[in-house]
């Protein structure tokens, strides 16, 4: 089984929008999918890179009156622009604020003040501080309620924080203020796709492609949506309280009903164990084997995948109960971790916890760690395991399972729950780890490594 990282949050992390008057600044949307695949898992698609999106804002007005106060405003405004140009945004903000204090009616200064505030908010968002970014964007929005670049930032910050409803409100307002904001269309398209609204996602990505026909990654995303929608002969949906399953009518309802019932049970069992639940309803897609492997980019032997939706081949949904439960618990755990951490969990934590929650024996993983003549440092298992040599992949998953098992045994489910919650609020894993467990991440790694080495010695 596998976790293919959803695009939606990764879009935002590097979304540095031009927010200075008269400036044009590049925006790179990097959908660096960071999978957390098991040894028997499919190989996800390589990272995609959205082509640069540029937001061009009007030049500042240079005309001022001869009044001494207006000359001071013009000077402060010019100094603020110069500071902004060299990246000293805090100093630029101070100049614009001083100019606004001199003449609170100057609309140009008010706009520059708002856009600089928004530029600093993007910096906070980059640093993994979505709450602070939202507050800064809100202040900029107070100064310029209809400024497209500010509305875009506010929508992106809410989305990064996990407030999808608020994000959609501001992203829609962005398009009303500036219909050419391609990033708003992409984010709205990804949000629709994530909740399995293929029609809405298609409309947004088609609009983005019309604005920039050369955007290869958007075209690829649109092709995926069209293929997924076209493969469905007649779509039906069944819902439970916490999940919605999409399937083809000819498949019949039995597999979907079985998946819903077993997922609700998995949610209860894992929730009781960890004391945490997802905040949103999780979409599930059942596809015929060929369609599953094509659209999930998974090999024939893949049993399931999470990419913002839990995806399963319908044939797998009809297998024996024990095997199906194991797959569903694994993929549900990926969905849970992604939801609670806003996609910020390192691969080893997400994969190790998914293995732990399967409810199966992990003797095989222990044996791999015990018999290996070397170990991969845990700090090197944060990103995609696809960057590792192929021979190292089984060890990476085995270590993930062993490290999470050790973390739970030493600190318990409350610490795990706290760690997931803190990661959901900030992206600094080491700080979140220490806050949740009371020990440093470096010490945890050293203690775990010592324990593995000692167990090797005792077993020899």
C-alpha positions in Angstrom: 0.0 0.0 0.0 1.2 3.5 -0.5 0.7 7.1 0.3 1.1 9.5 -2.6 1.2 13.0 -1.1 -1.7 15.2 -2.2 -0.7 18.3 -4.2 -2.9 20.8 -2.4 -0.6 21.8 0.5 2.6 21.5 -1.4 1.3 24.0 -3.9 1.1 26.6 -1.2 4.4 26.2 0.5 6.4 27.7 -2.3 3.7 30.1 -3.5 5.5 33.4 -3.3 3.1 35.8 -5.0 4.2 39.2 -6.2 2.7 41.6 -3.6 4.6 44.8 -4.2 3.3 47.7 -6.3 5.1 47.9 -9.6 6.9 44.6 -9.0 6.7 41.3 -10.8 7.9 38.3 -8.8 8.0 34.7 -9.9 5.8 32.1 -8.3 6.8 28.4 -8.5 4.1 25.9 -7.7 6.0 22.7 -6.8 3.9 19.6 -6.5 6.7 17.5 -5.0 4.8 14.4 -4.3 6.3 12.8 -1.2 5.1 9.2 -1.1 5.3 6.9 1.9 5.1 3.6 0.1 5.6 0.2 1.7 8.0 -2.4 0.3 5.1 -3.8 -1.8 4.0 -0.4 -3.0 3.7 1.3 -6.3 6.2 3.9 -7.5 4.4 7.3 -7.6 4.9 9.7 -10.5 7.9 11.9 -10.4 7.6 15.3 -8.9 5.8 17.9 -11.0 6.7 21.6 -11.2 4.1 24.1 -12.1 5.4 26.7 -14.5 6.0 30.2 -13.0 2.9 32.3 -12.5 3.4 36.1 -12.5 1.2 38.7 -11.0 1.8 42.1 -12.4 0.6 45.0 -10.3 0.3 48.7 -11.6 3.1 51.1 -11.1 2.9 53.5 -8.2 1.9 57.0 -9.0 4.8 59.4 -8.9 2.8 62.6 -9.0 2.6 64.6 -5.7 1.6 68.1 -4.7 4.0 70.8 -3.7 2.7 70.7 -0.1 5.5 69.9 2.4 3.4 67.0 3.9 2.9 65.5 0.4 6.6 65.8 -0.3 7.3 63.8 2.9 4.8 61.2 1.9 6.4 60.9 -1.6 9.8 60.6 0.0 8.8 57.9 2.5 6.9 56.0 -0.2 10.0 56.1 -2.5 12.2 54.9 0.3 9.8 52.1 1.1 9.7 51.0 -2.5 13.5 50.9 -2.6 13.7 48.8 0.5 11.1 46.4 -0.9 13.1 46.0 -4.1 16.1 44.7 -2.1 14.0 42.4 0.1 14.0 44.4 3.3 10.3 44.0 3.7 10.1 44.9 7.4 11.9 48.1 6.8 9.8 48.9 3.8 6.7 48.3 5.9 7.9 50.8 8.5 8.4 53.4 5.8 4.9 52.9 4.3 3.4 52.9 7.8 5.1 56.2 8.5 3.9 57.6 5.2 0.3 56.5 6.0 0.6 58.1 9.4 1.5 61.4 7.7 -1.4 61.2 5.3 -4.0 58.5 6.0 -5.9 59.4 2.8 -3.2 58.6 0.3 -4.6 55.5 -1.5 -1.2 54.7 -3.1 0.5 54.5 0.3 -2.4 52.5 1.7 -2.0 50.0 -1.1 1.7 49.7 -0.8 1.3 49.2 3.0 -1.2 46.4 2.4 0.8 44.7 -0.3 4.0 44.8 1.8 2.1 43.4 4.8 0.9 40.6 2.5 4.4 40.0 1.3 5.6 39.5 4.9 2.6 37.2 5.4 3.8 35.0 2.5 7.2 34.8 4.3 5.4 33.6 7.5 3.5 31.0 5.5 6.8 29.7 4.0 8.1 29.3 7.5 5.2 27.1 8.4 3.4 29.7 10.5 -0.1 29.6 9.0 -1.9 31.2 12.0 0.5 34.2 11.9 0.2 34.4 8.1 -3.7 34.5 8.3 -3.5 37.4 10.8 -1.1 39.3 8.6 -3.2 38.7 5.5 -6.3 39.8 7.4 -4.6 43.1 8.3 -3.6 43.6 4.6 -7.2 42.8 3.6 -8.5 45.3 6.0 -6.5 48.0 4.3 -7.3 46.7 0.8 -10.5 44.6 0.8 -10.6 44.1 -2.9 -7.0 43.5 -3.7 -6.6 40.2 -5.6 -3.1 39.4 -4.5 -4.1 39.9 -0.8 -7.3 37.8 -1.2 -5.2 35.1 -2.9 -2.8 35.0 0.0 -5.6 34.9 2.6 -7.2 32.0 0.7 -3.9 30.1 0.5 -3.1 30.7 4.2 -6.5 29.3 5.2 -6.0 26.3 3.0 -2.5 25.7 4.4 -4.1 25.8 7.9 -6.7 23.3 6.8 -9.7 25.6 6.7 -11.0 24.6 3.3 -14.3 26.4 3.5 -12.8 29.7 4.4 -10.1 29.1 1.8 -12.7 28.6 -1.0 -14.5 31.8 0.0 -11.4 34.0 -0.3 -10.1 32.2 -3.5 -13.5 32.8 -5.1 -13.3 36.4 -4.1 -9.8 36.5 -5.6 -11.2 35.5 -9.0 -14.0 38.1 -8.7 -11.4 40.7 -8.1 -8.9 39.4 -10.6 -10.1 36.6 -13.0 -6.5 36.1 -14.2 -5.2 34.8 -10.9 -4.1 31.3 -12.1 -3.0 30.1 -8.7 -6.5 30.7 -7.3 -7.9 28.5 -10.1 -5.3 25.8 -9.4 -6.0 25.8 -5.7 -9.8 25.7 -6.2 -9.3 22.9 -8.7 -7.2 20.9 -6.3 -9.7 21.4 -3.5 -12.5 20.2 -5.7 -10.5 17.2 -6.8 -9.6 16.4 -3.2 -13.2 16.1 -2.2 -13.9 14.0 -5.4 -15.8 16.8 -7.3 -14.4 15.9 -10.7 -16.7 18.2 -12.6 -15.7 21.2 -10.4 -12.0 20.3 -10.6 -12.2 20.0 -14.4 -13.8 23.4 -14.8 -11.1 25.1 -12.7 -8.2 23.5 -14.4 -9.6 24.1 -17.9 -9.9 27.8 -16.9 -6.3 27.8 -15.8 -5.2 26.2 -19.0 -7.0 28.8 -21.1 -5.1 31.5 -19.3 -1.8 29.7 -19.8 -1.9 27.0 -22.5 1.8 26.3 -22.0 1.3 25.1 -18.4 2.3 21.4 -18.9 1.6 20.3 -15.4 -1.9 21.8 -15.4 -2.6 20.0 -18.7 -1.3 16.8 -17.1 -3.6 17.3 -14.1 -6.5 17.9 -16.4 -5.8 14.8 -18.5 -5.8 12.8 -15.3 -9.2 14.2 -14.3 -10.6 13.6 -17.7 -9.3 10.0 -17.8 -10.7 9.3 -14.4 -14.1 10.7 -15.2 -14.1 9.0 -18.7 -13.3 5.6 -17.2 -16.5 5.6 -15.2 -19.5 4.1 -17.1 -22.1 5.2 -14.7 -21.0 6.6 -11.3 -22.7 6.0 -8.0 -21.9 7.1 -4.5 -22.6 5.7 -1.1 -22.0 7.6 2.1 -21.6 6.8 5.7 -21.1 9.4 8.5 -17.4 9.8 7.9 -16.7 8.4 4.4 -18.0 8.6 0.8 -17.3 5.9 -1.7 -17.5 6.4 -5.5 -17.9 3.4 -7.7 -19.3 2.3 -11.1 -22.9 1.1 -11.1 -22.0 -2.2 -12.8 -19.7 -3.1 -9.9 -22.8 -3.3 -7.6 -23.2 -1.9 -4.2 -21.8 -4.8 -2.2 -18.1 -3.9 -2.4 -18.8 -0.2 -1.6 -21.0 -1.2 1.4 -18.3 -3.6 2.7 -15.7 -0.9 2.4 -17.8 1.7 4.2 -18.6 -0.6 7.1 -15.0 -1.7 7.5 -13.7 1.8 7.3 -16.1 3.0 10.0 -14.9 0.2 12.2 -11.2 1.0 11.5 -11.9 4.7 12.3 -13.4 3.6 15.7 -10.5 1.2 16.5 -7.7 3.5 15.5 -9.4 6.4 17.1 -9.7 4.6 20.4 -6.0 3.6 20.2 -4.6 7.0 19.3 -7.4 9.3 20.6 -7.5 11.3 17.3 -9.9 11.4 14.3 -9.9 13.2 10.9 -11.7 16.5 10.8 -13.2 16.0 7.3 -15.1 13.3 5.5 -12.7 11.1 3.6 -13.4 10.2 -0.1 -12.8 6.7 -1.3 -12.6 5.6 -4.9 -13.3 2.0 -6.0 -12.0 1.3 -9.6 -11.8 -1.7 -11.7 -8.3 -3.2 -11.5 -7.1 -1.7 -14.8 -8.5 1.8 -14.1 -7.1 1.7 -10.6 -3.6 0.9 -11.7 -3.7 3.4 -14.5 -5.1 6.4 -12.6 -3.2 5.7 -9.4 0.0 5.0 -11.4 0.3 1.8 -9.5 1.7 -1.6 -10.6 -0.5 -4.7 -10.9 0.3 -5.9 -7.4 -0.6 -2.7 -5.6 -3.4 -3.2 -3.0 -4.3 0.4 -2.3 -3.1 4.0 -2.3 -3.8 7.3 -0.6 -3.3 10.6 -2.5 -5.9 12.7 -0.7 -8.5 10.0 -1.4 -8.3 6.3 -0.5 -8.1 4.4 -3.7 -8.7 0.7 -4.0 -9.2 -1.8 -6.8 -12.8 -3.1 -6.6 -11.4 -6.6 -6.8 -9.5 -6.0 -3.6 -12.7 -4.8 -1.9 -14.2 -8.3 -2.4 -11.3 -10.2 -0.9 -11.4 -12.0 2.5 -12.2 -9.8 5.5 -8.9 -10.0 7.2 -6.8 -8.9 4.2 -9.3 -6.1 3.3 -9.3 -4.8 6.9 -5.5 -4.6 6.9 -5.4 -2.6 3.6 -8.2 -0.3 4.8 -6.6 0.4 8.2 -3.3 1.1 6.5 -4.7 3.6 4.0 -7.1 5.1 6.6 -4.1 5.8 8.9 -2.3 7.7 6.0 -5.5 9.8 5.6 -5.7 10.4 9.3 -2.0 11.5 9.6 -2.3 13.7 6.6 -5.4 15.3 7.9 -4.1 16.0 11.4 -0.6 17.2 10.3 -1.8 19.1 7.2 0.5 16.9 5.2 3.6 17.7 7.2 4.5 14.3 8.7 7.8 12.9 7.7 7.6 9.7 5.6 8.9 7.4 8.4 6.2 8.6 10.8 3.3 8.3 8.4 4.4 4.9 7.1 5.4 3.5 10.4 2.1 4.5 12.0 0.2 3.0 9.1 2.0 -0.3 9.6 1.4 -0.2 13.3 -2.3 0.4 12.8 -2.8 -2.5 10.4 -3.1 -4.9 13.3 -0.6 -7.4 11.9 2.6 -8.9 13.2 5.7 -7.0 12.3 8.2 -9.8 12.9 9.3 -9.4 9.2 10.2 -5.7 9.7 12.1 -6.5 12.9 14.0 -9.3 11.2 15.0 -6.9 8.3 16.4 -4.4 10.9 18.1 -7.1 12.9 19.8 -8.7 10.0 20.9 -5.5 8.2 24.7 -4.7 8.4 23.8 -1.0 8.5 21.0 1.4 9.4 19.7 4.5 7.6 19.6 7.5 9.9 16.0 8.3 10.8 16.6 12.0 9.8 17.2 10.7 6.2 13.7 9.1 6.1 11.7 12.4 6.0 11.4 12.6 2.3 10.5 10.2 -0.5 11.9 6.8 -0.2 12.2 6.8 -4.0 15.4 8.9 -3.5 17.0 5.9 -1.8 18.8 3.1 -3.7 16.4 0.3 -4.5 18.2 -2.1 -2.2 17.6 0.3 0.7 13.8 0.5 0.4 12.9 -2.6 2.4 15.2 -1.4 5.2 13.6 2.1 5.1 10.1 0.7 5.7 11.3 -1.7 8.3 13.0 1.1 10.2 9.9 3.2 10.0 7.8 0.5 11.5 10.4 -0.1 14.3 10.9 3.6 15.1 7.2 4.2 15.4 6.8 1.1 17.6 9.6 2.4 19.8 8.1 5.9 19.9 4.7 4.5 21.0 6.2 2.1 23.6 8.3 4.8 25.1 6.0 7.9 25.0 2.6 6.4 24.4 -0.4 7.4 22.3 -0.9 10.7 24.1 2.5 11.9 22.9 1.7 10.7 19.4 -1.6 12.6 19.5 0.2 15.7 20.6 2.9 15.3 17.9 0.3 15.1 15.2 -1.6 18.1 16.5 1.6 20.2 16.8 2.7 19.3 13.3 -0.7 20.5 12.1 0.0 23.9 13.6 3.7 24.3 12.6 6.1 22.6 10.2 9.2 22.4 12.4 9.3 18.7 13.2 12.1 18.8 15.7 10.3 21.5 17.8 7.0 19.7 17.5 8.7 16.4 18.6 10.3 17.9 21.7 7.1 19.7 22.6 5.1 16.5 22.3 7.5 14.0 24.0 9.6 16.1 26.3 12.8 14.8 24.7 14.8 16.1 21.7 14.4 14.6 18.3 18.2 14.0 18.2 18.1 12.1 21.6 15.2 10.0 20.4 17.2 9.0 17.3 20.3 8.2 19.4 18.3 6.2 21.9 16.5 4.2 19.2 19.8 3.5 17.4 21.3 2.3 20.7 18.4 0.0 21.3 18.7 -1.5 17.9 22.4 -2.1 18.3 21.9 -3.6 21.7 19.3 -6.0 20.4 21.6 -7.0 17.6 24.2 -7.9 20.1 21.8 -9.9 22.3 20.5 -11.9 19.4 24.0 -12.8 18.0 
